[in-house]
Amino acid sequence: QVQLVESGGGLVQPGGSLRLPCAASGFIFSVYTMTWYRQPPGKGRELVASISSDGGTRNYGTSVKGRFTISRDNAKNTVYLQMNSLKPSDTAVYYCNGTRCSTAYWGQGTKVTISS
């Protein structure tokens, strides 16, 4: 059974940090490109960051570049999103995605709220 389980969400003050792990199981994690997406309240889903299967290539959405870092540990089947200098506009449900060719898996999401 394929699972992607995000965690680490919560309420954080502006300027704070959070680290979101996404634990994968049921598929060969090390050959999948992993991506974090987010969906702000009332808006569509947007790409936050992606990382290639070997971790050698990383891409970031414009709004998070320089503040967020994506990483992965293939030995632990986990992808991480380190979020620093958080802003109220980062408030969203954050989703983990694994993609290889035409196959895509999604997690259930973890909610992040940035507010004072």
Secondary structure, 3 states (H helix, E strand, C coil): CCEEEECCCEEECCCCCEEEEEEEECCCHHHCEEEEEEECCCCCCEEEEEECCCCCCEEECCCCCCCEEEEEECCCCEEEEEECCCCHHHCEEEEEEEEECCEEEECCCEEEEECC
